[in-house]
Amino acid sequence: MKSMYCAALALTLGAISTQLQAQQNPFSIAIHGGAGTISKAKLTPAQIAQYEAKLAEAVNAGYAVLEQGGSSLDAVSKAVTILEASPLFNAGVGAVYTYDGAHELDAAIMDGKTLNAGAVASVRHVKSPIQLARLVMEESPHVMLAGAGVEEFAIAQQLPLVTNDHFSTDSRYQSLLKAKEKLRKNQKHSHQAAVEALPLDYKYGTVGAVALDKSGNLAAATSTGGMTAKRYGRVGDAPIIGAGTYAENGVCAISATGHGEYFIRYQVASDICARAKYQQQPLAKTADVVINQVLVEAGGSGGVIAVDAQGNVSMPFNSEGMYRASRKSGEAAVVAIWK
Ligand code: ASP
């Protein structure tokens, strides 16, 4: 009897001490709303305030999840869902148009604790691609779903479908018209050359979040409409695990934004993590090297948000700006657009 009592007491004390430890452990979150040639001159003070307010709302919502002891997966899902619902960013509502005048969305989420991941590509009718990606991770035996099967899976998961124009905004439509005009002018060149000649603005925009929770678990999530005027079912880096999204406990959580083709070819997210892991370098250092040296030399522009196992945040980018925000345990949120 006495030994049963002692065992129960030990279990209870163990649980209390784990809880207390978790409460003291550092936690943090960082988010982005895309990198690009965000020219200061083109944004009015009112527009800047709108972007900053939405970034603050998303980072604070994710932070609240972590503060209450929630998981990093829940925190990044929450923050990305808020950004997807905002027409300001190229993800969910406000996604860019394909060449054919539709929206095709990509998203991925990764759990650093288990290395489980879920990704969806070319989604046309699901309101929150990041929530769908999470269902792929948690409710399917697969990592990535693409094309028509995505919607079939969403129906099986009882997610409500939306018409494709749910994601439409006039400003993105105007960008499509401009991009097509530029492509038409370059049509004597190959499709590849014409796309490459498009100004960087047409190749950008994504949202993402990375977080460390009180239990030491890292997670990353990314969601995007991809590239304006994309054709032929083009899929970017966001849903490619290791390119635009990666998380591994003890090492890193990364979400990228930028010219996706480079991020896929240079495996940007996993390269940053692998350098930190095998070279025993701080994550902030390896993120900076990959974004500001490797990618710059290759001609790939963009940036990443990164959080390490201690909750340190870094957000390097080699473009003019990157919409971003971060918040570490016990600190206020930091919101920024330019360097
Ligand atoms: N990386 C995204 C893509 O290529 C776009 C972006 O992040 O700006 O689809």
Residues whose N, C-alpha, C, O or C-beta is under 5 A from the ligand:
A	BS01	LIG	A35 K203 Y204 G205 T206 T224 G226 M227 G236 D237 A238 A256 T257 G258 H259 G260 E261
